[in-house]
Amino acid sequence: MLGNPTAYEIIMMLIRRSLKPSQIASELKLSIPTVSAVLRSLRQLDLVRYETEERGKKYFIKDPQLKVVMRNIANLVNSIEKGDY
């Protein structure tokens, strides 16, 4: 699933802060159904959760360890791209 660029981008966004599907869709310039489908898959993998608010659901990363892992992956990718590995 994280080989999916959209899932990766959504995870990276949720690492920074909790977001509603409409906010994610707006920032990534995607449709809400596309974002919702990816969020559903991420929920099934038990990577994200949501809280119900007055105006919908707000998604967040379930396990703080995922934040650490994803930041490490991003740093590795950046090092590889720069040739610093």
Summary of the structure (lengths in Angstrom):
residues: 85
radius of gyration: 13.5
end to end distance: 25.6
largest distance: 47.4
contacts: 217
relative contact order: 0.16
helix: 61%
strand: 15%
